[in-house]
Amino acid sequence: MQIRTNARTDQKLGWIGAGRMGYAMAERLAKAGCDIAVWNRTKAKADPLGKYGAKVVDSLQELAGRDIVFCMVSTWDDVKQVMQKLLSASHKPKMVVESSSISLEGSAELRSMLSAKGIDYLAAPVSGNAKVIKAGKLTIVASGPRKAYDAARPYLDMLGTGSSYVGEGELSRIAKICHNVMLGVVMQNLCEITVLAQKAGMPRHAFLDFLNNSVMGSMFTRYKTPALVNLDFHVTFTPKLLRKDLDLGLDAGREFEVPMPTTSITRDLLQQMIGNGMTGEDFSSLLLMQARASGIELKPENVQVSDGLS
Ligand SMILES: NC(=O)c1ccc[n+]([C@@H]2O[C@H](COP(=O)([O-])OP(=O)(O)OC[C@H]3O[C@@H](n4cnc5c(N)ncnc54)[C@H](OP(=O)(O)O)[C@@H]3O)[C@@H](O)[C@H]2O)c1
């Protein structure tokens, strides 16, 4: 939804979480010249942000005096822990923007924790991995009071290609959960068809070249192509984080009485992979499970293929 505002861009920002996503997002705000202070549980991961002008702080409570505090950690339990620490400080921010992928219920609990302290809250989960952020293509879905969205919007714009405001309350959480359910289901299907094409006799890169140029190709199928062709499974998103999101999707399906058969089976396949100890690589290593189940062993093709991002 494109509505322009004259919101300020001179707010003092706080940033919680410098993992794969949080680091890349905070880096964009620091590089854009924002006044930003960053805290990460493992401080060494946040330290390099200092070279872009971010202030890396030792204690979470130091962020309480900032105007807008962003949060990008892992699960609702982690969000709750860091927020409780933030709220235990003597100062309080004007607004919290929470971007981790968490449940509707967790987000609603956070909203009541913050509103009890008079702090505005924008739920703002994101789409894209760290490389997507670097390429300036992150997208954000936001919900909460319109006034909070308008105030945060200039910063959301700096994080990527812009944001979609979907309404009040926790609606953005549902949008993000739906998005990640699609991520898992599409990945599993991409693995199935890539193994099928190879077993029938064609190289993976040739098949994916065709697919990526077809109407079925997408930014996602393109940026996963190097992993599928050359078996480069360095982590962009872990199997366990994806399982969390499929579980959130299945929970929402139960709550709203929506059958989600493809999500259920994808969740089970992912669980098999996790149960086989395949947790340390990217979720796209679902390809290896699919190959094993098809009785073939994959080898890297060592072909240079574009990820469509760089
Ligand atoms: N990766 C993706 O492609 C992607 C895309 C969209 C959304 N997401 C979502 O974004 C969130 C972050 O994902 P990520 O890939 O950046 O994960 P990650 O690399 O594992 O980073 C997790 C971050 O959370 C911090 N953290 C975790 N538990 C904490 C706790 N109890 N107290 C304080 N800090 C804690 C970690 O601190 P330490 O550094 O000290 O461990 C780290 O900064 C997740 O909700 C994920 O589902 C990820």
The ligand as a Gaussian input file, in Angstrom:
#p B3LYP/6-31G(d) Opt

LIG

0 1
 N       17.358000     -16.479000       7.700000
 C       16.314000     -16.184000       6.945000
 O       16.344000     -16.411000       5.718000
 C       15.093000     -15.531000       7.537000
 C       14.217000     -14.869000       6.680000
 C       13.102000     -14.216000       7.212000
 C       12.860000     -14.269000       8.590000
 N       13.719000     -14.973000       9.401000
 C       13.431000     -14.964000      10.848000
 O       14.291000     -13.998000      11.421000
 C       14.642000     -14.407000      12.754000
 C       16.173000     -14.457000      12.844000
 O       16.660000     -15.436000      11.935000
 P       18.233000     -15.575000      11.618000
 O       18.328000     -16.451000      10.422000
 O       18.889000     -14.234000      11.647000
 O       18.679000     -16.414000      12.905000
 P       20.138000     -16.478000      13.593000
 O       21.209000     -16.171000      12.599000
 O       20.143000     -17.765000      14.305000
 O       20.122000     -15.261000      14.642000
 C       19.344000     -15.295000      15.802000
 C       19.609000     -14.038000      16.611000
 O       18.805000     -14.074000      17.793000
 C       19.624000     -13.939000      18.937000
 N       19.012000     -14.689000      20.027000
 C       18.429000     -15.922000      19.953000
 N       17.937000     -16.270000      21.152000
 C       18.209000     -15.239000      21.989000
 C       17.951000     -15.014000      23.370000
 N       17.297000     -15.912000      24.128000
 N       18.388000     -13.850000      23.925000
 C       19.047000     -12.951000      23.161000
 N       19.320000     -13.103000      21.855000
 C       18.899000     -14.242000      21.276000
 C       20.962000     -14.507000      18.509000
 O       21.981000     -14.069000      19.376000
 P       23.434000     -14.814000      19.361000
 O       24.167000     -14.212000      18.195000
 O       24.014000     -14.485000      20.671000
 O       23.156000     -16.295000      19.171000
 C       21.057000     -13.921000      17.099000
 O       21.377000     -12.545000      17.153000
 C       13.940000     -15.746000      12.999000
 O       12.713000     -15.514000      13.656000
 C       13.702000     -16.266000      11.584000
 O       12.638000     -17.175000      11.531000
 C       14.846000     -15.567000       8.915000

